Amino acid sequence: MQTWIDAGIGFIIALQGLGDWLIAPMNFFSELGTEEFFFIVLPLLYWSVDTALGLRVGMILATSNMFNYIFKVTFAGPRPYWVSSHVRALWPETSFGVPSGHAQHAMSVWGIIAASRRKVWIWIVCIFLIFMIGFSRMYLGSHFPHDVLLGWLIGAALLWIFNRYWDAAAAWLAGKSTRKQMGIAFLITLVFIAAGWTVTAFRSDYELPLSMVDNALRGADEVPDPVDANGIFTASGSFFGLAAGLAWMNSMGGYQASGPVWKRALRYVVGLVGVLIFWMGLGAVFPRGDGLLVYALRFIRYTLVGWWVTGGAPWLFQHFNLTTPSASKPSI
């Protein structure tokens, strides 16, 4: 591992030596892999473009988030700028580095978008974005090459599993009652929480070496906090909210992103207000830090965001006639 780290440091220093003109474009590509970006794009897909694709994107993203947290805490890999003071922290992070969440989510999300479309230009764009998002993480000093490679591999594995079993799982769930669908989703959520809590407990006594703390603080204002259980409840809450909202909405006939352009645009604008209220509004009100109350409120917050995307907002659209009659069918 030390050989990979040393080689990675040299590679990143060489990349950053290419010049500061790359900072802006690399920041742009990294933004395409952030939570903020996906919370803006996912509702657009689900409400206004392709509901079935939006659902797949949301589910694979929530699942990828959960697995990324588990692997990060399990491997406990450092960030490049924690290791070497010669690496500039152009995108500081407080979590462990391996695997790269940006690379993993990019492979999962952009990969499933490409797989859903049989157009060459969409494949080319998605592959380009997957590569550039991973590449940007190395240039910005946030990840070693092996962090990015492992992120791509895990994302590809999740992508294969979703593509292979999605239709069969959807058909199986379609035969269940709404209550059973929600119960199954909650059971999966509990498994996510248990797995995340297990690896967190395993690393509960972890202390970052002082040399890494000193290096990290040279390029960032925050002290690294790599064992942060909040990530468990972000991912699990999002997953449960998406699943619960979908089950509830399908019990009333379902939802499809059909209709004239003006209705699609209006749905997105109106629905996005709700996302911002639940996501940013409650985020500003709810306490931050650690503790059962904080974790519970975080779970509720992200559950509400997920539920709003697949349930609350579609119900509102139908109630105010912002959909068309063809929208009334299941979205899976």
C-alpha positions in Angstrom: 0.0 0.0 0.0 2.8 2.4 0.8 4.2 1.9 -2.7 0.9 2.9 -4.2 0.7 5.9 -1.9 4.2 7.1 -2.8 3.6 6.6 -6.5 0.2 8.4 -6.2 1.8 11.4 -4.5 4.3 11.7 -7.3 1.5 11.4 -9.9 -0.7 14.0 -8.3 2.2 16.5 -7.9 2.9 16.1 -11.6 -0.8 16.7 -12.4 -1.0 19.8 -10.3 2.3 21.0 -11.9 0.4 21.3 -15.2 -0.9 24.6 -14.1 -3.6 26.5 -12.2 -5.6 26.9 -15.4 -7.0 23.4 -14.8 -8.5 24.3 -11.4 -11.7 25.7 -12.7 -12.5 22.9 -15.2 -11.5 20.3 -12.6 -13.8 21.9 -10.0 -16.6 21.8 -12.6 -16.3 18.1 -13.2 -16.0 17.4 -9.5 -19.3 19.3 -8.9 -21.0 16.8 -11.3 -20.4 14.2 -8.6 -21.6 16.0 -5.5 -24.7 15.5 -3.4 -25.9 19.0 -4.3 -25.7 18.3 -8.1 -27.6 15.0 -7.8 -30.3 16.5 -5.6 -30.9 19.1 -8.4 -30.7 16.7 -11.3 -32.6 13.6 -9.9 -35.9 15.5 -9.4 -35.6 16.8 -13.0 -35.2 13.3 -14.3 -38.0 11.8 -12.2 -40.6 14.6 -12.5 -40.0 15.9 -16.0 -37.9 13.6 -18.2 -38.2 9.9 -17.5 -39.7 8.6 -14.3 -38.4 5.1 -14.6 -34.8 6.3 -15.2 -35.1 8.8 -12.4 -36.1 6.1 -10.0 -33.1 3.9 -11.0 -30.7 6.8 -10.6 -32.1 7.7 -7.2 -31.9 4.1 -5.9 -28.5 3.3 -7.3 -27.2 6.6 -5.9 -28.6 6.0 -2.4 -27.1 2.4 -2.5 -23.8 3.6 -3.8 -23.6 6.2 -0.9 -24.2 3.5 1.6 -21.5 1.2 0.2 -19.1 4.0 -0.2 -19.4 4.9 3.5 -18.9 1.3 4.5 -15.8 0.8 2.3 -14.3 4.2 3.3 -14.5 3.4 7.0 -13.3 -0.2 6.5 -10.2 0.7 4.4 -9.4 3.9 6.4 -7.3 5.3 3.5 -5.9 8.8 3.8 -6.3 11.7 1.4 -3.2 12.7 -0.7 -2.9 16.1 0.9 -3.0 14.5 4.4 0.0 12.5 3.5 2.2 15.1 1.7 2.5 18.8 2.3 3.6 19.0 -1.4 0.1 18.2 -2.6 -2.3 21.1 -2.7 -5.7 20.7 -1.1 -7.7 22.2 -4.0 -10.9 20.3 -2.8 -10.6 19.6 0.9 -12.6 16.7 2.4 -13.0 15.4 6.0 -13.7 11.8 5.3 -11.4 8.9 4.4 -10.2 8.7 0.8 -10.6 5.2 -0.5 -12.7 4.4 -2.5 -13.5 7.7 -4.2 -17.2 8.5 -3.8 -17.2 10.8 -6.8 -15.7 8.1 -9.0 -18.1 5.4 -7.6 -21.2 7.5 -7.9 -20.2 8.7 -11.4 -19.8 5.1 -12.6 -23.1 4.2 -11.0 -25.3 7.1 -12.0 -23.9 8.1 -15.4 -23.4 4.4 -16.2 -27.1 3.6 -15.5 -28.1 6.6 -17.7 -25.9 5.3 -20.5 -27.3 1.7 -20.1 -30.9 3.0 -20.3 -30.3 4.6 -23.7 -29.1 2.9 -26.9 -27.6 6.0 -28.4 -23.9 6.2 -29.2 -23.6 9.9 -28.3 -25.1 9.4 -24.9 -22.6 6.6 -24.2 -19.7 8.8 -25.3 -20.9 11.7 -23.1 -21.4 9.4 -20.0 -18.1 7.7 -20.4 -16.3 11.0 -20.8 -18.0 12.3 -17.6 -17.2 9.2 -15.6 -13.5 9.6 -16.6 -13.3 13.3 -16.1 -15.0 13.2 -12.7 -12.5 10.6 -11.5 -9.5 12.4 -13.1 -10.6 15.7 -11.4 -10.4 14.1 -8.0 -6.8 13.3 -8.5 -5.8 16.8 -9.9 -7.6 18.5 -7.0 -5.5 16.4 -4.5 -8.6 14.7 -3.0 -7.8 11.1 -4.1 -5.0 8.8 -5.1 -5.2 6.9 -8.4 -6.1 3.7 -6.5 -8.9 5.5 -4.7 -10.4 6.4 -8.1 -9.9 3.0 -9.7 -11.5 1.2 -6.8 -14.4 3.7 -6.9 -14.9 2.9 -10.5 -14.8 -0.9 -9.9 -17.4 -0.7 -7.0 -19.6 1.5 -9.1 -19.4 -0.9 -12.0 -20.3 -3.8 -9.8 -23.4 -1.9 -8.5 -24.3 -1.0 -12.0 -24.1 -4.6 -13.2 -26.2 -5.8 -10.2 -28.9 -3.1 -10.8 -29.1 -3.8 -14.6 -29.1 -7.6 -14.0 -31.8 -7.8 -11.2 -33.8 -4.6 -11.4 -36.7 -5.9 -13.6 -37.0 -9.2 -11.6 -37.0 -7.3 -8.3 -39.6 -4.8 -9.6 -41.9 -7.6 -10.8 -41.6 -9.4 -7.5 -42.4 -6.2 -5.5 -45.3 -5.4 -7.8 -47.1 -8.4 -6.5 -46.8 -7.2 -2.9 -49.2 -4.9 -1.0 -48.2 -1.3 -0.4 -47.6 -2.1 3.3 -45.4 -5.0 2.5 -43.4 -3.0 -0.1 -42.8 -0.3 2.6 -41.9 -3.1 5.1 -39.3 -4.6 2.7 -37.8 -1.2 2.1 -37.6 -0.5 5.8 -36.0 -3.9 6.4 -33.3 -3.1 3.7 -32.8 0.2 5.4 -32.2 -1.4 8.8 -29.6 -3.7 7.1 -27.9 -0.6 5.7 -27.9 1.0 9.2 -26.6 -2.1 10.9 -23.8 -2.6 8.4 -22.8 1.1 8.7 -23.0 1.1 12.4 -20.8 -2.0 12.6 -17.9 -0.6 10.7 -18.3 2.7 12.6 -18.0 0.9 15.9 -14.9 -1.0 14.5 -13.2 2.3 13.9 -14.6 4.2 16.9 -11.1 4.5 18.5 -9.4 5.6 15.3 -7.1 8.7 15.6 -5.6 10.4 12.6 -1.8 10.8 13.0 -0.9 14.3 14.0 1.3 14.7 10.9 -1.7 14.1 8.7 -3.8 16.6 10.7 -1.1 19.2 10.3 -0.9 18.6 6.6 -4.7 18.7 6.2 -5.0 22.0 8.0 -2.5 23.6 5.6 -5.1 23.5 2.9 -8.4 23.3 4.8 -10.2 25.0 7.7 -11.8 21.8 9.0 -10.0 19.1 10.9 -10.6 15.7 9.2 -13.4 13.7 10.8 -13.2 10.4 8.9 -15.4 8.3 11.2 -18.7 10.2 11.0 -21.8 8.1 11.3 -24.0 10.8 9.8 -23.3 9.3 6.4 -25.1 6.2 7.4 -28.4 8.0 7.9 -28.0 10.2 4.8 -27.9 7.2 2.6 -30.4 5.0 4.5 -32.9 7.8 4.9 -32.7 8.7 1.2 -33.2 5.0 0.2 -36.2 4.5 2.5 -37.8 7.8 1.5 -37.6 7.0 -2.2 -39.0 3.5 -1.8 -41.8 4.6 0.6 -42.9 7.5 -1.6 -42.9 5.2 -4.7 -45.0 2.5 -3.0 -47.5 5.1 -1.7 -47.8 6.8 -5.1 -48.1 3.6 -7.0 -51.0 2.6 -4.6 -52.8 5.6 -6.2 -52.1 4.7 -9.8 -48.5 5.8 -10.1 -46.8 8.6 -11.9 -45.1 9.2 -15.2 -43.1 12.3 -16.4 -45.4 12.9 -19.4 -47.1 16.1 -20.6 -46.3 19.3 -22.5 -43.0 21.1 -21.9 -44.6 23.9 -19.9 -46.1 21.4 -17.4 -42.8 19.5 -17.1 -40.9 22.8 -16.4 -43.5 24.0 -13.9 -43.5 20.6 -12.1 -39.7 20.9 -11.7 -39.8 24.5 -10.4 -42.6 23.7 -7.9 -41.2 20.4 -6.8 -37.7 21.8 -6.3 -39.0 24.3 -3.8 -40.1 21.3 -1.7 -36.7 19.6 -2.1 -35.0 22.8 -0.8 -37.3 23.1 2.1 -36.8 19.5 3.3 -33.1 19.3 2.4 -31.7 22.8 3.1 -34.4 24.2 5.3 -34.5 21.3 7.8 -30.7 21.1 7.5 -30.5 24.7 8.8 -32.9 24.0 11.6 -31.9 20.5 12.8 -28.9 20.2 15.1 -25.6 18.9 13.6 -22.9 16.8 15.2 -23.2 13.3 16.7 -25.7 11.6 19.0 -28.9 9.5 18.6 -31.1 12.6 18.3 -28.9 14.1 15.6 -28.8 10.8 13.6 -32.6 10.3 14.0 -33.3 13.8 12.7 -30.9 13.4 9.8 -32.7 10.1 8.9 -36.0 11.9 9.0 -34.7 14.8 6.9 -33.4 12.6 4.1 -36.4 10.3 4.3 -38.6 13.3 3.7 -36.4 14.4 0.7 -36.7 11.0 -0.9 -40.4 10.7 -0.1 -41.0 14.1 -1.6 -39.3 13.2 -4.9 -41.2 10.0 -5.5 -44.4 10.6 -3.5 -45.2 14.0 -2.2 -44.4 16.1 -5.2 -46.0 13.7 -7.8 -49.2 13.7 -5.7 -49.1 17.5 -5.6 -48.7 17.6 -9.4 -51.7 15.4 -10.0 -53.8 17.3 -7.4 -53.2 20.6 -9.3 -53.5 19.0 -12.7 -49.9 19.4 -13.7 -49.8 15.9 -15.2 -51.7 14.3 -18.0 -54.1 11.3 -18.0 -51.3 9.0 -19.4 -49.4 9.6 -16.2 -51.6 7.3 -14.1 -49.6 4.1 -14.3 -46.8 2.6 -12.2 -43.4 4.0 -12.7 -41.2 0.9 -12.4 
